[in-house]
Amino acid sequence: MLKLGLISGRHDLPVEDYVFNEIGDVTAVDTLEEEAYQKLKGLCGQPHDGHVAPAAYREHADARFVNNGTPVVVYATGLSVALLAVINAARALGVHDLTVMHYDASEKKYYRQKIVW
């Protein structure tokens, strides 16, 4: 299982690695999706000739990757645009086991939300 925090430094999360080190321009959606795509591909991607990436990723010669079966768990930090970038990138890579962990401040614990497509 691959456990990632969404953005480094925003909250103390039970992970060792993050999708984003920092977010500059939150309106630069294409940049965020590219960063998320490259991070996930590097951690859980493998080549697969039959996969056609969504239009946003077709410009990359290496865009034909799918998840190698690794479940991916992302701990959300509250920035929706960054979380959506990760979800879009995961879908483009063929990640079929994606879970988002949200924090319940009143209970002081995380709860899961399975992403299904």
Backbone torsions as a table, in degrees:
resi	resn	phi	psi	omega
1	MET	NA	136.9	178.1
2	LEU	-102.9	116.9	179.6
3	LYS	-109.4	123.3	-178.9
4	LEU	-131.0	143.1	168.4
5	GLY	-85.5	154.8	-178.3
6	LEU	-72.4	-55.5	-176.8
7	ILE	-133.7	125.4	179.4
8	SER	-62.9	138.3	173.3
9	GLY	85.3	-6.4	-178.5
10	ARG	-82.7	-37.5	179.9
11	HIS	-148.6	159.4	174.6
12	ASP	-81.0	107.1	-175.6
13	LEU	-113.1	152.8	-179.1
14	PRO	-81.8	55.3	-178.2
15	VAL	-138.3	164.3	176.8
16	GLU	-108.7	-13.7	-176.9
17	ASP	-136.4	159.3	-176.9
18	TYR	-132.3	152.2	174.9
19	VAL	-70.2	-47.1	-178.1
20	PHE	-118.8	134.8	172.9
21	ASN	-77.0	-38.4	175.8
22	GLU	-159.2	161.3	177.1
23	ILE	-116.0	121.4	177.6
24	GLY	-84.7	-87.6	-178.4
25	ASP	-94.2	110.2	-178.2
26	VAL	-67.9	-16.1	178.8
27	THR	-87.6	-4.7	179.4
28	ALA	-86.0	67.4	-173.8
29	VAL	-59.7	-42.6	179.7
30	ASP	-61.2	-39.1	178.6
31	THR	-66.5	-43.2	178.2
32	LEU	-62.3	-43.4	-179.7
33	GLU	-66.5	-38.1	177.7
34	GLU	-63.8	-44.1	178.8
35	GLU	-62.0	-45.6	179.4
36	ALA	-63.4	-42.5	179.8
37	TYR	-59.7	-48.9	-178.3
38	GLN	-65.0	-39.5	179.4
39	LYS	-63.9	-50.4	-179.4
40	LEU	-65.2	-40.8	179.8
41	LYS	-60.3	-41.3	179.9
42	GLY	-66.3	-28.3	-176.8
43	LEU	-95.5	-29.0	-173.6
44	CYS	-145.3	20.4	-178.8
45	GLY	-101.0	155.9	173.5
46	GLN	-147.7	150.6	-178.1
47	PRO	-65.9	146.8	176.6
48	HIS	-154.9	110.3	-171.5
49	ASP	-64.5	-22.3	-176.2
50	GLY	-85.7	-5.9	-175.1
51	HIS	-86.8	133.3	174.9
52	VAL	-113.9	117.4	-177.8
53	ALA	-72.2	156.1	175.0
54	PRO	-59.3	161.9	-174.1
55	ALA	-51.4	-39.0	-177.4
56	ALA	-62.1	-20.7	-176.3
57	TYR	-111.2	-2.3	-174.1
58	ARG	-67.7	-18.3	-179.7
59	GLU	-71.2	-14.4	-178.0
60	HIS	-89.6	131.5	178.0
61	ALA	-65.3	-25.9	-177.6
62	ASP	-99.8	18.7	-173.8
63	ALA	-74.8	-9.9	-177.5
64	ARG	-90.2	76.4	179.4
65	PHE	-128.0	153.6	171.9
66	VAL	-133.9	159.7	177.8
67	ASN	-61.3	140.7	-180.0
68	ASN	-84.1	16.6	178.5
69	GLY	100.0	-4.2	-179.0
70	THR	-70.2	124.3	172.6
71	PRO	-66.0	138.9	-179.5
72	VAL	-117.1	129.1	178.0
73	VAL	-120.2	125.4	-179.8
74	VAL	-118.2	126.0	176.5
75	TYR	-88.4	114.7	-176.2
76	ALA	-73.1	149.2	179.8
77	THR	-123.0	10.3	173.9
78	GLY	98.3	-5.0	179.1
79	LEU	-98.9	99.7	-173.0
80	SER	-57.2	-41.9	-176.9
81	VAL	-62.2	-36.1	177.9
82	ALA	-70.8	-41.7	178.4
83	LEU	-63.6	-42.8	177.9
84	LEU	-64.5	-34.0	176.4
85	ALA	-62.8	-40.6	178.2
86	VAL	-67.5	-43.0	179.5
87	ILE	-62.2	-44.5	178.4
88	ASN	-63.0	-41.8	179.4
89	ALA	-65.7	-41.8	178.9
90	ALA	-61.3	-41.6	178.6
91	ARG	-64.6	-42.6	179.4
92	ALA	-62.2	-30.2	-179.5
93	LEU	-89.4	-1.4	178.7
94	GLY	78.7	24.7	176.5
95	VAL	-71.5	118.3	-177.1
96	HIS	-102.1	-8.3	-178.9
97	ASP	-126.4	82.0	-178.3
98	LEU	-117.8	127.7	179.0
99	THR	-127.5	136.0	174.7
100	VAL	-106.0	131.2	176.9
101	MET	-102.2	124.7	178.9
102	HIS	-109.5	151.1	-179.4
103	TYR	-99.7	129.3	175.2
104	ASP	-99.4	103.0	-175.4
105	ALA	-64.1	-34.6	-178.9
106	SER	-69.5	-35.1	179.2
107	GLU	-93.1	-13.0	-178.1
108	LYS	56.4	45.3	177.4
109	LYS	-153.5	164.7	179.8
110	TYR	-92.3	149.4	171.1
111	TYR	-129.7	152.6	-172.4
112	ARG	-102.3	150.8	172.9
113	GLN	-133.8	114.9	179.5
114	LYS	-77.4	133.6	176.9
115	ILE	-94.8	127.1	-174.9
116	VAL	-125.5	133.3	171.8
117	TRP	-145.5	NA	NA
